[in-house]
Amino acid sequence: MSCSLKLTNISYKINDEYLFENINFHLKHKDKIAIIGPNGVGKTTLLKIISGLKKAESGEIEIFHEKIVTEKDFERARKKIGFLFQNPDDQLILPNVKDDIAFGLFNLGFVKNTIQQKVENMINKLQINHLSNKITFKLSGGEKKLVALAGILVCEPDILLLDEPSAGLDNKSMERIGEIIKELDKTVLIVSHNLEFVKQITSKIYHLTQSGLHEVKNLK
Ligand SMILES: Nc1ncnc2c1ncn2[C@@H]1O[C@H](COP(=O)(O)OP(=O)(O)OP(=O)(O)O)[C@@H](O)[C@H]1O
């Protein structure tokens, strides 16, 4: 089986108490799944563990069939992962919107002309032309979310970890983003409180509890 991401018995503790225990799941190539659950249950923590920003208490992570153990392994794996943070203020770095969207491409070593072309294409795709010459830090919450998402998508990562991608978006933006994510030929893991939104996009939805991930069945 072609597997993009596999978690085996992942557990995480805060102050000697388990936040969650024995998380097991795998994402096949180009699978799109969602994780839902109440505030504070550990959804963001799980995404951070997958991307190496937090360390699990125990368990095993495999990305594209490679065991990810050391910081070096995570560094390599992170090049294949695009992580949209819950709070776009944690993601946006540069004061100009276009420069911010281009930042990841610069880091990946693309040449200037290619970067400009890719950034323009992404701005058109997300229909955020009206934001492209604005000051990043003065944007509204929803606008920041769109710009942060543009900066992730433009790098075309193999695995997308999207933490609350629809939060703060108006219906029109939410619909557009939903369609874009749905059309992506990538592996996508979405954390969300918006069940209606993820139902349109994902093939499976899991509920995170302290005792693990449980598939939500009979979604209509
Ligand atoms: N650095 C930290 N130190 C101590 N506790 C933390 C830290 N970061 C997160 N937590 C705690 O871990 C728990 C899980 O947080 P997390 O952000 O993963 O939850 P979540 O399921 O994503 O919640 P939400 O739906 O509200 O975004 C929370 O109780 C939070 O207070």
The ligand as an ORCA input file, in Angstrom:
! r2SCAN-3c Opt
* xyz 0 1
  N       3.082     24.758     25.330
  C       2.110     24.235     26.054
  N       2.251     24.058     27.383
  C       1.260     23.515     28.125
  N       0.078     23.125     27.619
  C      -0.109     23.296     26.310
  C       0.876     23.850     25.450
  N       0.391     23.895     24.192
  C      -0.854     23.376     24.256
  N      -1.159     23.024     25.519
  C      -2.388     22.415     25.979
  O      -2.594     21.229     25.225
  C      -3.982     20.997     25.062
  C      -4.236     20.694     23.609
  O      -4.051     21.867     22.844
  P      -4.322     21.858     21.278
  O      -4.041     23.238     20.790
  O      -3.593     20.734     20.661
  O      -5.888     21.552     21.237
  P      -6.918     21.588     20.019
  O      -7.671     20.294     20.036
  O      -6.225     21.947     18.758
  O      -7.878     22.771     20.499
  P      -8.739     23.868     19.678
  O      -9.896     23.118     19.054
  O      -9.203     24.783     20.761
  O      -7.843     24.523     18.692
  C      -4.705     22.240     25.594
  O      -5.247     21.944     26.842
  C      -3.603     23.270     25.705
  O      -3.850     24.163     26.758
*
